[in-house]
Amino acid sequence: MEQVLKQILDELKEMKTDVNELKEMKTDMAEMKTDMVEMKTDMVEMKTDMNELKEGQHRLEVGQARLQKNLIESLGSYTEKIVDHVENKTEVLNKRVYRVESEIERLSRQ
């Protein structure tokens, strides 16, 4: 009988150990669940950040395209202004040269 009680006691101790291990496993599982929730939250934040980066990149690309277009248009406008300025100065210079040539011609006839 004593041996049976000892065997039952040993089994109870073993069961207690098993219960303690199960409690530890439950704690570990709870920690894992918490970690998974944190990871999910981090992934949502990363996805949001990624979307913001994509939107920012798109805005930069649109801005760059607009800048290039404006630059080309501005260069065309400035080129036209330069050409007009040179043509005006050339016209004025040609008028002066004509007057000088006319004056030289008049003086050579005298």
C-alpha distance (Angstrom), angle and dihedral (degrees) to the residues before:
residue distance angle dihedral
M1 . . .
E2 3.75 . .
Q3 3.71 89.9 .
V4 3.80 91.0 51.7
L5 3.81 90.1 51.0
K6 3.78 89.9 48.4
Q7 3.78 90.0 50.3
I8 3.82 91.1 48.9
L9 3.81 89.5 48.1
D10 3.80 90.8 51.0
E11 3.79 90.3 49.1
L12 3.81 90.3 49.4
K13 3.82 90.4 50.6
E14 3.78 89.2 49.3
M15 3.79 90.3 48.5
K16 3.80 89.6 49.2
T17 3.80 88.9 52.4
D18 3.80 89.5 48.7
V19 3.81 90.6 49.6
N20 3.81 90.5 49.8
E21 3.80 89.8 50.0
L22 3.78 89.8 49.5
K23 3.81 89.9 51.0
E24 3.81 89.3 51.0
M25 3.79 89.7 48.5
K26 3.80 89.9 50.1
T27 3.82 89.7 51.0
D28 3.80 90.5 47.8
M29 3.80 90.5 49.4
A30 3.81 90.9 50.3
E31 3.82 89.7 50.8
M32 3.79 90.3 48.4
K33 3.81 90.1 50.6
T34 3.80 90.2 50.7
D35 3.80 90.3 48.6
M36 3.80 91.1 49.6
V37 3.81 91.3 50.7
E38 3.82 89.4 50.7
M39 3.81 90.5 48.2
K40 3.80 90.6 50.2
T41 3.79 90.4 50.5
D42 3.80 90.3 48.7
M43 3.80 90.8 49.6
V44 3.81 91.4 51.0
E45 3.82 89.4 50.7
M46 3.80 90.5 47.8
K47 3.80 90.5 50.2
T48 3.80 90.1 50.5
D49 3.81 90.9 48.6
M50 3.80 90.5 47.9
N51 3.81 91.0 51.9
E52 3.80 90.6 49.0
L53 3.81 89.7 50.7
K54 3.80 91.1 50.1
E55 3.81 90.9 49.4
G56 3.80 90.7 47.8
Q57 3.79 91.4 49.3
H58 3.80 90.0 49.8
R59 3.81 91.1 50.7
L60 3.81 89.7 49.7
E61 3.79 91.8 49.8
V62 3.81 91.6 49.3
G63 3.80 90.4 47.1
Q64 3.79 91.7 48.5
A65 3.82 91.5 50.2
R66 3.80 90.5 48.7
L67 3.80 90.6 48.1
Q68 3.80 91.8 50.7
K69 3.80 91.0 48.4
N70 3.81 91.7 48.1
L71 3.80 90.8 45.9
I72 3.79 91.8 53.1
E73 3.80 91.7 46.5
S74 3.80 91.4 46.7
L75 3.80 92.2 49.0
G76 3.80 89.5 50.9
S77 3.79 91.1 49.7
Y78 3.80 93.3 46.8
T79 3.79 91.2 46.8
E80 3.80 89.6 53.5
K81 3.80 90.3 49.5
I82 3.81 91.3 49.9
V83 3.80 91.6 48.7
D84 3.81 91.0 48.5
H85 3.81 91.0 48.7
V86 3.81 92.6 49.1
E87 3.81 90.8 46.8
N88 3.81 91.6 50.2
K89 3.79 92.4 48.5
T90 3.80 90.2 46.2
E91 3.79 90.8 50.9
V92 3.80 91.4 50.4
L93 3.80 90.8 47.2
N94 3.81 91.5 48.1
K95 3.82 89.9 52.1
R96 3.81 90.1 51.9
V97 3.79 92.0 48.0
Y98 3.82 90.0 49.2
R99 3.80 90.9 51.4
V100 3.79 91.4 48.8
E101 3.81 91.7 47.4
S102 3.79 90.3 47.7
E103 3.78 90.9 49.9
I104 3.81 91.4 48.1
E105 3.80 89.8 49.1
R106 3.79 91.2 49.5
L107 3.78 92.1 48.4
S108 3.81 92.6 47.6
R109 3.84 90.5 54.7
Q110 3.75 92.9 56.3
